[in-house]
Amino acid sequence: MKTLRLASFGMRGFAGDSLTPELAIDFACAFGTFVEGGRVLLGRDTRISSTSLHAATVSGLLAAGCEVMDFGICPTPILQYSVERMRASGAVSITGGHTRIGCNALTLISSNGAFIEPIGGEAVLDIYHARNFLLQPWNLQGTLRPVTDFTRQYFDAIEAQLDAEAIRKANFTVVIDPVNGAGCRYLAPFAERLGLKLIAINAEESGYTAHDPEPRPRNAKQVSAIISHVGGDIGFVSSSDMGRLSIVCENGETASEEYTFAIIADHVLSRKTGTLVTNCCTTRTVDDIAHKYGAPVFKTRVGQAYVMSALADENGVIGGEGNGSMALPGFSRAFDAFLMMGLILESMAQQKVNASDLLLKIPRYHVVKKQVTGERHRCYHALESLLGQDHWNAGGRINMTDGIRVDWDDGWIHLRASQTEPMIRIISESSSRQRAENRAANVIRLLENNM
Amino acid sequence: MKEFLKVGISGVRGVVGESLTPSIAASFARAFASFVGRGTVVVGRDTRPSGYALQCAIAAGLESSGCKPVLAGIVPTPTLCMLARELGSRGAIAITASHNTSEWNAMKFIGPDGVFLPPNRADELYDIYHQGDFELVTEDDMTPAVILDSPMERHVRKILDYVDVDLIRKRGFSVAVDCCNGVGALSTRKFLEEKLGCKVVACFDAPTGAFERGPEPIPENLGVLCDVVRKFKVDVGFAQDPDGDRLAIVDELGNPIGEDLTVALAVWQVLDRHRKGPVAIHMTTSRAVQRVAEDRGSEVIRTRIGEINVVQAMLENSAVVGGEGNGGVIVPAIHPCRDSYTAMALTLELMASENKTVSELRGLLPKYFMVKDKIRAQGDKIPQTLRALRRRYQDRKINLLDGVYVEMEDAWFHVRASNTEPVIRLSAEATAQTRAVEIARTIRSEIESFLSGAEA
C-alpha cells in the first residue's frame, strides 16, 4: 500500500517506502521557488528519518537560492512563532508530529507563521508538478545559517504572555513526556522560566518514540503511573512536534485530549470573552463553555490551517481542536504545547486548584473515537453511499462542513476520511456512553458494508 | 550552447542550476549506496559555492539508502581517497569539478580501496542509476550523518612519514603558494609552515570557490604567482588546482617550469632516494619524464589518459611513482592517487638533497617542448575525425591505445576526445620549440578540416 500524500499542507509519507530524498528535494525546491528564493526558517524533530529529510530540504532550498535559517531540532510552534519576527518568507518543519514511527512530513509554513493555506499550498504543488523550479546558478546559491539564540526571545514571550509570578509562587511539580521528540531540549528552559520542578520522561532525543506519539489517555499511561509517586501536580504528554497536548491529573487520572482545549478555553474566556474557533468534530464541552461566557462559536473544517484562517477572519480570541491543540492569535498562529502548558498552570495557580479540579469544573460527555480502515478512494465512496441510507441519522441535523456530522439533542457523530491515513475517522459523543457506543457501532457496520 | 550532464569515467559532471541539480545528486548517491552496500561512505567537497547543497543532497540520498555518511567537509581529493580506505568505508563521493570553472560541479566515486572506480565498475554504478531501482530503508536501518574532525591529519602524517622532514626543515625554504581559491586555501599554508618549516606567502588563498584565475595550473594562469615569487624572492612557487590533486611549479626566478615537469622532479626524487621500481605515466606526459626514469634504470609504462588508468597500471605493475603530465604526482606508498601535497613535499626534499635551486634542477632535466591545444567539437563528430587522422598517419609509428598517438624521431603528437568537455585535445612535443609549435599547428588545421568535412 502506498503511503505518500502530497497536498496543500505539505508532503507526508513513510520513510523507507514513499518518502524519498528526491521527492523532498524537489518539494523543498518548489517551496523555495514559491518564496522566490527568500529567507526560509527550517526545523526538524528527532526522528531518524528527519536528518535525511533535513539534508534534502536544505539542498532543495539552497538550489533555489534561499537564505536558510536552520533551527536544527525545533518544535514546530517555536518555528511558527519565529517566522514573522525574523521577517522570513516562510518556514519548513520536518516532523512526523503525532503520527506513528516511520512516518514523516515536510510541513509548509507561510510568512505569517500559520500553516500554509490551501491556495498557497496549491501554488507550490503547481510548481512541483510542472518542475518549474527556480534553479540558481553557481554564484547565486542560497546560504545556510544555524540559529541558536532565538529560543530566548520565544520563552521571553511565553513568560510575558502568562502570569508567571503566580505560577512561580505555586511551586508546581510537573511531569512531562515529550515522546523523545523535538520538545526535549526545550523543557528545561521552559521549566526554569516558570519555576517548575520538572520531571521529564521519554526526554532523550533518541529518534525513537517510546509509545504511539498521539497525546491521548492510552499513551499517557507512563505519566499516569508515576505522577502520584513523584508528587506531581500535573502531567503532560505532547506530540513529537509540540503541537498537541494531553493532561494527566495529580491523582493519575488521564484526561481525554478533547479536554485540553476545553480547560484552556474555560480559563481564557473567563478573562476576556470573544469568538471561539474550533473544528466541526470537537467535543460539545467546548460549545457549553463558550455558551457560559456568551462567546460565539465558529466551526471550521478539520486542520490547523483552517482554524488559524478562521481565527483571523472572525477576529477570534482563541482557537483549538479536540485533538489536544490550542492557539492564542495574540501570541502566534500556531498550536503550541508550551503555551498550552503555561495557560493550564496559570489557571491552576490563579484559582489555587488541582488539575483534577479543573477537569471536574467542565461538563463532560462520553466520547467514542473509532476508525474504519480502507483505501482512500473507497473511503470517500463509503461516506457518500452512507448519505443515501436511512435510520442511522434519524432525528438528527446533518452538517457537511467537513465529512458528515449529525447532531442530536444529547450528542453527535462525525465521520470523515482522514487526510493523513487511509481510514475513516468516527467520533461519537453523547451524554450517555451506551448511546455514543451504539451510534458508532451502527455506522461502522454500514461503512464496512459499503467498503 | 547548453551544457549537458556528462556521465563518464570522470564521474557525473554538470553545470550547477542547469544540468546538475540536487535531486540528480541524491539519486546518484542512492545508486552508489545500492552499489556498495550498507556501511559508511565518506563525503568531501572542494570550495565551490554549490558544493554544500550537493553535499546535503548526497547525505540525504545515502541515509535513505542505508549508508552512514561521514562528512569530511572541504578537503583535498587525495585526502578523501585516503580516508575512504583508512576509515574502512564502503567508498567515498568527491564533490568537485576539479580543474573546471566555477559554474561546473561533479560527483566522483571512490571505491573502498581509496581509488576512483575503474571504468567497468563505474558502468555498473551508472546501470543501477539508470535502472532507478535504488535501495530505500526504513528508520530502523537508517544512520544519521556524522562530521569528521581534522580530516587531513592521516594524510599529512603519511606524507611526513615518507619524506625526510628534518632535511627539509633545516633548509627553512621560503615558498609562494597559489591555492586557486580552492581546498588548499584551508590547508596548504599550515602544511608548509607547521610541518615542513617553510616561510609562506600566499595568493588566491580565500576559500571562496569563485576562482580568481583560470583553475588549471598551466603557465598562462600563473602570472600572479610568478609576480609574487619575484617580488618576495622566494625559493619556489607552488600552484594547486581547486581540489588539490594537481601541482605546478614556478622556479625561483619566477618562471613556470611547466606542469608536465612536476612529475619529472617527483620521479627523480623517488627513484634516487626512496625506492627503485617501474614508473607509470599516461601517454601525453612529457618524454622528459620517461628519460628521467630510463636514465635510472626504471621500466616506464604508458597508459591511457585518465587518473584511474594510471593508478591501475601502477598497482598492476608495482610502480613506485608516476602520474600525469598535467601536474598529477602519484606515489602509491603514500596513496595511489594524484596528490599536490606529496608533490610539494618531494619537490622540497629534492631541492634540499640536491642542494640546487629549482631553475638548476630544471636545467638538469632533458629538454623537451610541449604544446597543448583544444578544439571544440560535438561528440558525434569526434570519432570520424580521429579515424581520418589515423588514416592520414597510418604509415608512421602509431599507437591507438587512446585516440591517435604518433611517434616520430624527435617528436610526438597525441589527439584524443576529452573525457570532461566536448573538445578534442591535442598535444605535441619536440626537442625544439619551433618544431613542437609547427606540428601542433599542422595537426590543428588537419583536425579542423576533418571536422568541417565531417559536417558536410
Chai-1 contact restraints between the chains, C-beta under 6 A:
chainA,res_idxA,chainB,res_idxB,connection_type,confidence,min_distance_angstrom,max_distance_angstrom,comment,restraint_id
A,A15,B,T138,contact,1.0,0.0,6.0,A-B,restraint_1
A,A15,B,E139,contact,1.0,0.0,6.0,A-B,restraint_2
A,G16,B,L136,contact,1.0,0.0,6.0,A-B,restraint_3
A,G16,B,V137,contact,1.0,0.0,6.0,A-B,restraint_4
A,G16,B,T138,contact,1.0,0.0,6.0,A-B,restraint_5
A,P21,B,A26,contact,1.0,0.0,6.0,A-B,restraint_6
A,P21,B,A60,contact,1.0,0.0,6.0,A-B,restraint_7
A,P21,B,G61,contact,1.0,0.0,6.0,A-B,restraint_8
A,P21,B,S64,contact,1.0,0.0,6.0,A-B,restraint_9
A,E22,B,S23,contact,1.0,0.0,6.0,A-B,restraint_10
A,E22,B,A26,contact,1.0,0.0,6.0,A-B,restraint_11
A,E22,B,S27,contact,1.0,0.0,6.0,A-B,restraint_12
A,I25,B,P22,contact,1.0,0.0,6.0,A-B,restraint_13
A,I25,B,S23,contact,1.0,0.0,6.0,A-B,restraint_14
A,I25,B,A26,contact,1.0,0.0,6.0,A-B,restraint_15
A,I25,B,A57,contact,1.0,0.0,6.0,A-B,restraint_16
A,D26,B,S23,contact,1.0,0.0,6.0,A-B,restraint_17
A,I48,B,E139,contact,1.0,0.0,6.0,A-B,restraint_18
A,I48,B,M142,contact,1.0,0.0,6.0,A-B,restraint_19
A,S49,B,E139,contact,1.0,0.0,6.0,A-B,restraint_20
A,T51,B,P144,contact,1.0,0.0,6.0,A-B,restraint_21
A,S52,B,A60,contact,1.0,0.0,6.0,A-B,restraint_22
A,S52,B,E63,contact,1.0,0.0,6.0,A-B,restraint_23
A,S52,B,S64,contact,1.0,0.0,6.0,A-B,restraint_24
A,A55,B,C56,contact,1.0,0.0,6.0,A-B,restraint_25
A,A55,B,A59,contact,1.0,0.0,6.0,A-B,restraint_26
A,A55,B,A60,contact,1.0,0.0,6.0,A-B,restraint_27
A,A56,B,A60,contact,1.0,0.0,6.0,A-B,restraint_28
A,V58,B,C56,contact,1.0,0.0,6.0,A-B,restraint_29
A,S59,B,P22,contact,1.0,0.0,6.0,A-B,restraint_30
A,S59,B,A53,contact,1.0,0.0,6.0,A-B,restraint_31
A,S59,B,C56,contact,1.0,0.0,6.0,A-B,restraint_32
A,S59,B,A57,contact,1.0,0.0,6.0,A-B,restraint_33
A,G60,B,P22,contact,1.0,0.0,6.0,A-B,restraint_34
A,L62,B,A53,contact,1.0,0.0,6.0,A-B,restraint_35
A,A63,B,P22,contact,1.0,0.0,6.0,A-B,restraint_36
A,A63,B,A53,contact,1.0,0.0,6.0,A-B,restraint_37
A,G102,B,T138,contact,1.0,0.0,6.0,A-B,restraint_38
A,G102,B,E139,contact,1.0,0.0,6.0,A-B,restraint_39
A,L135,B,G17,contact,1.0,0.0,6.0,A-B,restraint_40
A,Q136,B,G17,contact,1.0,0.0,6.0,A-B,restraint_41
A,P137,B,G17,contact,1.0,0.0,6.0,A-B,restraint_42
A,W138,B,V16,contact,1.0,0.0,6.0,A-B,restraint_43
A,W138,B,P49,contact,1.0,0.0,6.0,A-B,restraint_44
A,W138,B,S50,contact,1.0,0.0,6.0,A-B,restraint_45
A,W138,B,S102,contact,1.0,0.0,6.0,A-B,restraint_46
A,W138,B,E103,contact,1.0,0.0,6.0,A-B,restraint_47
A,Q141,B,P49,contact,1.0,0.0,6.0,A-B,restraint_48
A,Q141,B,S50,contact,1.0,0.0,6.0,A-B,restraint_49
